[in-house]
């Protein structure tokens, strides 16, 4: 990537080109021994949707937790590299300070407060705000605008709602913090296809109307690339491929590796396993 010379005349252009989120050669170790991320670098443009793809155990969740500074609870730490949000280094901030800066994570598995109502869950997302009740009520109505099903279920205990409604509650709770970026971890996990389409459609609306940036960690490659503009593929803690979402979706290696498809059509499980051992794109 070329860099312009530092001068007052080019500073505005540099600021415009600067990504909202920049992960620079990050290495993560658990328990002072286990190396999980091995020099991961990625960028998310302001107002963009980026898909972080890979099989289970590739390092997607660890990458998101490194960005949101949640590794400490699992005896993990960033040992190399840096993470910047809007040009400022943030990998040394506390998680709540990062939320105040505008970065929220929706955890894998939804993690609602089961004993609270849907509306009480949503209101916990405004905990870091110092706004008036009227402002918070306005944000709540905006969440209900995007998730009308939650308005119908607002008085129900979250633990008794469906998986899709819990995922909507988790995303809505993040929206209550008024983020400019959401880290969304496996939003399709355990959900019916029509619910997955509904949730991703809402993500697209939030991105288009509210200009919320998204970094999506997903195993559902086909759906993620349908909504993202750019994608990164992780394998064993490294980025092995990246590119425009449309290019990745049409890439024969990606089709064969993740979907079991090739120009010859769907392949057998044994063929896919054999392909996986070959790792053609790493050659």
N, C-alpha and C positions, 0 to 999 in steps of 0.2 A: 504494500500500500504506500503510495507516494505521500509525502508530507510537504506542505507549503512552508516557506521560510517564515520565521517568526517576525511579524511586524504589525503595527497597528492597522495597516491597510488590509491585511488578510484575516485579521481576527474574526470579523463577522462571518466570513465564509467558512472558517474552521469551525466556529460554533454551530453553524447550520449543518455541517457534515458530521459532527460528533455524534456517535451513537448514544442512545439513552442508557444502555447497559453495556459494559465491556468487561468480559472475563478474560484475563491475560495470563496464559500459561500456568494455570492453577494446578497445584498438587495437593492432594488430601490424604492424610494418614489417620487410621483408626488405631487406638490403643498403642500408639508410638511404634507400631510394627507393620500394620497392614496397609499397603499402598493401594488406594482405590482409584483416585484420579491421577493421571500421569501426563500433566501438561495440557489441560483442556483450555482452549481459547474459543470464545464465541462473542457475537455482538447482537444486540437487539436495537433496531432503529426506533426513533421516537415515533409512537403511533403505529408500530408494526406488530405483526404476529409471527413468531419464530417457533418452529417445531423442533424439539429435542427428542430424537428417535433412537431406538435401540431395544434389544431384547432385555428380558428380566435379568438384573444383575450387571447391566452394562455401565451403570454409574449415573443414570439420569436423576434419581432422587438425591443422591449425594451432591450432584452439581447444584440443584436447587437449594438444598440445605446450606451449602457453602455460601451461596449468594445471600440467603436470608439470615445467615449467622446462627443457625440452629444446630451446628455440629457438636458444640460443647456438651449438649445433653446426652450425646451418644459416644462420648470420649473420642471424638474426631476433631481434627484441626487442619486449617489451611497452612501448609508448611512452606509453600513457594507460590510465587505469582501474586497477582493483585486483582481486585474487583472494584470497578468504578461505576458510579451511577451519576449521570449528567456531569461527567468530568471530575467528580470528587470521589476519592477513595473511601469505600464504605465497609471493607471487610474487617475493620476493627471496631465497628459500631455495635451496640447492643441491638437485639432484635426489635425492641420497641422503638428505639431511635430510628431504625431503618423504616419502620412502618410510618413514623412521623415524616420521613423524607418522601414517602409515597410508594414504597415497595411492600406488597403483601403476598404471602404465600398461602395457597389453598392446598392443604396436605392431602396426600394419598389416603383413600379410605374415608374421606369426608369429615370425620371427627367433630360431629355436632355434640352439644351438651344435651344428652338424652333426656334429662329430667326437666329441662327448660322448654318453654313453648317456642315455636318457630320465631315469633316476633321477639321474644327475649333473647334468643340466639342472635338474631340480626342486630339488636341493640348493643350486644357486647362488642360488636365490631367498631362502634363509635367510641370505645373507651379512651383512646388516645387523643380524641378531639376535645377542644376547649370552646366549642361553639354553643350557641343558644339552643334551647329546646326546639324552637321553631326551625332552625337550620337542620337539626337532626331529624325532626319529623319530616322535613322536605326530602332529606336523603332516603328516609324509609319509604316514602311514597314513590320515589324514583325506583327503588329496588322492586317494589310491588308492580310498577309499570313494566319492568322487564321480566318479572316472574309473577304473573297474575295468579298462578297456582298457589304461591306462598301466601297471597292475600286471603285466599279461601281457607288456608290451613293455619292462619296466623295464631290461633288460640290452641292449636293441637300440640301435644308434647312431641318434640322432635324425634324422640326415640321410637315413636309409633307411626312415623311417616315412612313413605317408600324410599328406596335407595335414590331414585331420581330426585325426589323432593329434598332429601338430605344433601345431595350434591348442590342443588340450587340454593339451599340455605347456606351452605359453606361459601359459595361464590358471593351470594348476597351479603353475607357477613363481612367478607373482604371489601366489598363495594362501600359499605358503611364507613370505612376508614378514608374514603375518597382517595384511592390510590391512583397514581399515574401509570403504575406497572403491577401486573399480577403474575405470579409464578404459579402455574396450574399443574398439579402433579396427578397424572393418570385420571383425568376426568371421566373417561369412558369405562373404568374398571367396574365390572359386575353389573352393568346397566344394559337394558334391552336396546337394540339398535335404534328404535324410534326415539327413545329418550336421549340417546347419545346425539342423534341429529338435532334434537330440540335444544340441548345444552350448547352444542357447538354453534348452532344458529344464533343463540343469545350472545355467545362470545363474539361472533362476527358483528352483531348489532352494537355491542358495547365498544368494540374497536372502532367501528365506523362512525357512530354518533357521539360517543364520549371521548374518543381518542385515547382510550386505555390501551397501553402496550401489553402484550402477552408473551410469555415464554412457556410453551406447552411441552411437558414431558409426557410422551405417549408411546405405547406399544402398538396402538391402532394406526399404523402408518398411513393407510388410505384416507381415513377421515381427517387426520391431522394435516396432511399435505393439501387437502381440499380447501382448508381455511387459512393456512399459513402462507406467507409470502416467501419465506426462506426456511431452510431446514439444515440441521446438523445430525449426523448419525454417529452414535457412540458405540464403541466395541471395546470391552475390557478396559474401560477407563480412559480411552483415547478417542478423539474425533478422527474417524477414518474417511469421512466424506461430508461435504457440505455443498450447498448450491441453492439456486432458486427452487421453490417448491414444485413448480411445474416441471422443471428439468429432472428433479429427483423422482417425481411420480412416473415419468416416462422412461427412467433409467432401467435397462434390462437387468443389471446387477441387483438393484434395489427390489425390483419385482420378484426376481428369483429367490433372493435371500430371505425376504420378509413375507412374501405372499405365496411362495411356491409356484410362481408363474414364470413362464419364459415365452419366447416367440412360438414355441411348439405347444403352448397351452399349459394347463396345470400338470405339475410333476408329482411323482410319488414322494412320500415322506423319506424314503431311503435316498432318493436322488437329492432332496433338499439337504439332508444331513451330509451327504458327500460333498455337495457344493459348499456347505458351510466350512468344511475342513479345508477346502481349497483357498478360500479367502482371496478371490481373484483381484478384488480392488486394492488389496494391500501389496500386491506384487510390484 
